[in-house]
Amino acid sequence: MPAAFVHDIPAQRVVFAPGAVARVADEAARLGLARVLVVATPGSGARLGQRLVEILGSRAAGLHAQAVVHVPKGVAEAGLAAARDANADGLVAAGGGAAIGLAKIIARDLALPIVAVPTTYSGSEATTIWGVSDGELKYTGRDAKVLPRVIVYDPDLTLALPAAVSASSAMNAMAHCVEGLWVPDRTPYLEALATDAARRFGAYLPRVIADGNDREARGECLIAAWLAGVVLAAGTGLQHKLAHVLGGLGLPHAEAHAIILPHVTRFNLAAAPDARARLAQALGGSGDPADRVAAMLAGLPIPQTLSAIGFARGKIEFVAAEIAKLAITVPRAVSGADARTLLAAAF
């Protein structure tokens, strides 16, 4: 007898096509928006942001290119002030998780609709999850108001994405897939998405790393990122809780996810045989699928250990204590000692 479940996911419009960025003004018009603030990061994000301002034309209310990963409290406050000053009635989030994360906080507090134009594989654009950091702590929550009303996926915008960013953001999305196979609120629909997204990343991410101009592989990874983001509707467990605590310490979010993923996968699959079977099917090969995840990480041009991204060994106890407070029990109980062991292995 299948397990009982409740499937309840907010509706979202998705536009996927090469050159789809040109449709952003039409999508804003479809939502009835007349004063759209474009949110981006500095540098290359700002250049894309300026391009979107030009595409929006008279509907643009300006560009706020100050997004930062983990959305520090001061950055969130500056974004809210910019939206108020522009009298914005909507937002376009241009770029990766940092830009989308800041747009979400503005949307949460000002009830503004978001059109997301993702350029990485984080999948944040497909979730109702928001996050803000303050000092060494990161706070997250869920709110339907932060889910972008429209996602515009243009694979051409990812062609210039560096191999390291492609790799780390894709492994971030892989974490959504893997964890979606064992969290308690998973549904058959979300398990199917998680399995398919993991399969796509396993097949196409190596091609992206080998040739960033491989348009087919870029498109497939972007689709995988979308599916992986939707999977987060099932909730999160040890993998994401660890990543959020590490993020509060200032570690890069995607890289932290990538580094701890093989260790958390091995720990949890020991108590999740169905998840183990699905992941093995998705990634192929023989043996422990956690080893396949570890092999994926080893083949990518990104840091392989927590120490390599600035994590101090002395913080292991702090992180382990934070995880122990959460009393995680699915698919297995996680003690402070378990968390210390995982962190030491990843260190």
ROKOL-796114 format. One line per 4 residues: number of its first residue (from 1); their letters; for each residue x, y, z of C-alpha. Coordinates in steps of 0.02 Angstrom, whole numbers, plus 32768, in hexadecimal, padded with zeros to 4 digits. Layout:
<sites>
NUM = A = X Y Z; ...
</sites>
This chain:
<sites>
1 = MPAA = 8000 8000 8000; 804C 80AA 7FCF; 806F 8124 805C; 7FEF 81AD 807D
5 = FVHD = 801B 825A 803E; 7FD9 8309 801D; 800F 835E 7F7C; 7FFA 841B 7F80
9 = IPAQ = 806C 8487 7F13; 8048 853C 7EE2; 8031 855F 7E28; 80C0 85AE 7DC8
13 = RVVF = 80D6 85DE 7D11; 8177 85A1 7CBE; 81B9 85E1 7C17; 824B 857D 7BD1
17 = APGA = 829F 85A5 7B2B; 8343 85E4 7AE2; 832F 86A0 7AD7; 829F 86A0 7B54
21 = VARV = 82EC 8735 7BAF; 829D 87A3 7B28; 81F2 8770 7B6A; 820A 87BC 7C17
25 = ADEA = 81AD 885C 7BEB; 811B 87F6 7BA9; 8117 8790 7C48; 8119 882F 7CB2
29 = ARLG = 8089 8873 7C49; 802A 87D0 7C60; 8034 87EC 7D1C; 7FFB 88A0 7D07
33 = LARV = 809F 88E9 7D47; 80CC 899D 7D1D; 815E 89C3 7D92; 81D6 8930 7D9B
37 = LVVA = 8274 8935 7E04; 82FE 88C5 7DC0; 8362 886F 7E4A; 8410 882C 7E25
41 = TPGS = 84BE 8815 7E6B; 854D 888C 7E44; 85C0 8869 7DAF; 857E 87F0 7D2C
45 = GARL = 84D6 87ED 7D85; 84C9 88A9 7D72; 84EC 889A 7CB8; 845E 881E 7CA3
49 = GQRL = 83F4 888E 7D11; 8414 8923 7CA1; 83E6 88BB 7C09; 8341 888F 7C5C
53 = VEIL = 8320 8945 7C85; 8332 8969 7BCA; 82C0 88D6 7B9D; 823D 8912 7C19
57 = GSRA = 8243 89C0 7BD0; 81BE 8A32 7C1A; 818D 89AB 7C97; 8239 89B3 7CED
61 = AGLH = 8242 8A10 7D93; 82FF 89FD 7DA4; 838B 8984 7DCB; 83C1 894F 7E7A
65 = AQAV = 8463 88EC 7E62; 8496 88D1 7F17; 845F 881D 7F38; 84D5 87B3 7FA2
69 = VHVP = 84D1 86F8 7FC8; 8471 86C8 8067; 8419 8773 8063; 846C 87C8 80F8
73 = KGVA = 83F4 8831 815F; 843D 88D6 8122; 8430 889F 806D; 837A 886F 8088
77 = EAGL = 8354 8918 80D5; 83A8 8973 8043; 8343 890D 7FC6; 82A0 8936 801E
81 = AAAR = 82CD 89EE 8020; 82F6 89EB 7F65; 824E 899B 7F3C; 81F1 8A1A 7FA4
85 = DANA = 8252 8AAD 7F5B; 822D 8A6E 7EAA; 8175 8A57 7ED4; 8188 89AC 7E84
89 = DGLV = 80F1 893F 7E61; 8158 88A7 7E31; 8207 885E 7E2A; 8276 8809 7DAA
93 = AAGG = 82FB 879E 7DFF; 838E 878B 7D88; 8417 870D 7DAB; 8435 8684 7E2B
97 = GAAI = 83FF 8660 7EDC; 843F 8705 7F23; 83D1 8771 7EB3; 833B 8700 7EC2
101 = GLAK = 8354 86F6 7F7E; 8352 87B3 7F92; 82BA 87C4 7F20; 8260 8745 7F8E
105 = IIAR = 827B 87AC 802B; 8239 8847 7FD3; 81A4 87E3 7F94; 8183 879B 8040
109 = DLAL = 817E 8845 8096; 812E 88AD 800B; 80C1 8829 7FB8; 810A 8849 7F0B
113 = PIVA = 8105 87C6 7E80; 81AB 8784 7E3D; 81DF 8756 7D8C; 827C 86ED 7DA0
117 = VPTT = 8302 86E3 7D19; 837C 8660 7D5D; 842D 864F 7D1A; 846B 85C3 7D8C
121 = YSGS = 8429 8519 7DC1; 83FD 853C 7E78; 8342 8523 7E5E; 8313 85A9 7EDD
125 = EATT = 829B 85F6 7E5F; 8228 855F 7E6F; 8215 8562 7F2D; 81B4 85BD 7FB3
129 = IWGV = 824E 85BE 8023; 829D 8663 8059; 8339 8681 80C0; 838F 8711 811A
133 = SDGE = 8434 8710 8178; 845F 8777 8211; 850B 8764 825D; 8534 86AA 8268
137 = LKYT = 847F 8671 825A; 8414 8654 81C1; 8357 8657 81CE; 82E8 8601 8150
141 = GRDA = 822E 85EA 8137; 81A6 85C8 80BA; 8128 8644 8074; 80BE 8635 7FD7
145 = KVLP = 80DC 86EE 7FB6; 8193 86D0 7F8B; 8175 864F 7F03; 8197 86A5 7E5C
149 = RVIV = 80F7 86B3 7DF5; 815A 8693 7D56; 8202 8642 7D30; 8255 866F 7C8B
153 = YDPD = 82D8 85EC 7C63; 834E 861D 7BD6; 83DA 859D 7BBF; 843D 861D 7B5B
157 = LTLA = 8454 8683 7BFB; 84B4 85F1 7C48; 8534 85DE 7BBD; 85AC 8658 7C11
161 = LPAA = 8597 8609 7CBD; 8644 85D4 7CFA; 8662 851A 7D12; 8679 852D 7DCE
165 = VSAS = 85D4 858A 7DE3; 857B 850F 7D70; 85BE 847F 7DD6; 859A 84C4 7E83
169 = SAMN = 84EB 8501 7E5C; 84C0 845B 7E08; 84FB 83FA 7EA0; 8491 846E 7F0A
173 = AMAH = 83FC 8438 7EA1; 8434 8382 7EAD; 8424 8395 7F69; 836C 83C3 7F4F
177 = CVEG = 8356 8324 7EE9; 83AC 82AF 7F63; 8359 82F5 7FFE; 82B0 82F3 7FA7
181 = LWVP = 82BC 8236 7FA2; 82BA 8222 805F; 825F 82B6 80B0; 81BA 8285 8105
185 = DRTP = 8147 82F3 809B; 8182 82B2 7FF2; 80FE 827D 7F76; 8106 8207 7EE0
189 = YLEA = 8103 829F 7E6E; 8197 82F2 7EC5; 81F7 824F 7ECE; 81E3 823E 7E12
193 = LATD = 8223 82F0 7DF7; 82B6 82D2 7E6C; 82E7 8233 7E13; 82DB 8281 7D66
197 = AARR = 833B 831D 7D99; 83C6 82B4 7DE5; 83CE 824E 7D46; 83DE 82EB 7CDB
201 = FGAY = 8468 8334 7D48; 84C6 828F 7D47; 84BF 8285 7C8A; 84D3 833C 7C58
205 = LPRV = 8537 8396 7CDE; 85DB 8343 7CA8; 85B9 8382 7BF7; 859D 8433 7C36
209 = IADG = 8642 842E 7C94; 869C 83E9 7BFC; 8650 846A 7B85; 85F2 84FF 7BC9
213 = NDRE = 85AD 8523 7B1B; 8554 847B 7B10; 84A5 84C1 7AFA; 844B 841B 7B0D
217 = ARGE = 84A2 83F6 7BB1; 8484 84A7 7BF0; 83CB 8499 7BCB; 83BC 83EE 7C1D
221 = CLIA = 8413 842C 7CBB; 839F 84C3 7CC2; 8308 8450 7CB8; 8355 83E3 7D40
225 = AWLA = 836C 847D 7DAD; 82B4 84A9 7D99; 827B 83F8 7DC6; 82F3 83F4 7E5A
229 = GVVL = 82AF 8499 7E9A; 81FD 845A 7E93; 8234 83C2 7EF9; 8258 8434 7F8C
233 = AAGT = 819B 8441 7FA4; 81AF 839C 8001; 8215 83F2 8088; 82C8 83E2 80C2
237 = GLQH = 832F 8377 8137; 83E1 8362 8173; 8433 8396 80CF; 83DF 843F 80C5
241 = KLAH = 83E1 845F 817F; 849E 8447 8180; 84B3 84B6 80E8; 844D 8541 8138
245 = VLGG = 84B0 853D 81DA; 8553 8540 8176; 850D 85D1 8111; 84F2 8632 81B0
249 = LGLP = 85AE 8626 81CB; 85CA 867A 8124; 85F7 85E1 80BD; 85C1 85E2 8006
253 = HAEA = 8519 858A 7FFD; 852B 8524 7F5F; 85DB 84E8 7F85; 85AA 84B7 8036
257 = HAII = 8517 8452 7FF2; 8589 83FB 7F74; 860E 83CE 7FF4; 859C 8383 8078
261 = LPHV = 8527 832A 7FFE; 8588 8285 7FEC; 859D 8278 80A8; 84E6 829C 80D2
265 = TRFN = 84AE 822A 8044; 8514 8198 8087; 84D5 81B7 8138; 841D 81C0 810A
269 = LAAA = 8412 813D 8081; 8443 80BB 8101; 8394 80D3 8148; 8336 80F9 80A7
273 = PDAR = 8335 8062 8034; 82B2 80A8 7FBC; 8315 814A 7FA8; 83B2 80E3 7F8D
277 = ARLA = 835F 807F 7F02; 831B 811A 7EAB; 83C1 8175 7EB2; 841E 80DC 7E73
281 = QALG = 83A5 80D3 7DE0; 83BA 818C 7DBA; 8478 818F 7DBF; 849A 80E3 7D78
285 = GSGD = 8535 807D 7D9C; 8548 7FF9 7E22; 8568 8000 7EDB; 8538 8087 7F58
289 = PADR = 84E4 811D 7F05; 8537 818B 7F89; 85DC 815A 7F39; 8596 8194 7E91
293 = VAAM = 856A 823D 7EDE; 861A 8246 7F26; 8662 821E 7E7A; 85FA 82A9 7E2D
297 = LAGL = 8641 8325 7EAB; 86F3 82E7 7E90; 86E2 8305 7DD5; 86B0 83BB 7DE8
301 = PIPQ = 8721 8456 7DEC; 86E6 848F 7E97; 8729 8480 7F4A; 871B 83D1 7F91
305 = TLSA = 8723 83F3 804C; 86D8 846C 80C9; 8785 84A6 80FB; 87A2 84DC 8046
309 = IGFA = 8710 8557 804F; 8744 85A5 80F5; 86ED 8539 8176; 874D 8537 821A
313 = RGKI = 875E 848F 8271; 8736 84E8 8314; 8685 850B 82D4; 8658 8452 82C6
317 = EFVA = 8615 844E 8377; 85A9 84E8 835A; 855D 84A2 82BB; 8541 83F6 8308
321 = AEIA = 84E8 8445 839D; 8476 84A8 8328; 844A 840A 82C9; 842A 83A9 836A
325 = KLAI = 83AB 842E 839F; 8343 8405 8305; 8324 8352 833E; 8322 830D 828D
329 = TVPR = 82DD 825B 8287; 82BA 8236 81CE; 82F8 81CA 817F; 8360 81AD 821D
333 = AVSG = 8382 8209 82BE; 8414 8283 82BA; 8473 82A2 835A; 84F4 8327 837C
337 = ADAR = 8578 829E 8372; 8536 826A 82C6; 8542 831D 8289; 85F3 832E 82CC
341 = TLLA = 8626 8290 8270; 85DB 82CD 81CB; 862C 8378 81DC; 86D5 832E 8207
345 = AAF = 86CD 82BE 816F; 869E 8352 8100; 8723 83C1 814F
</sites>
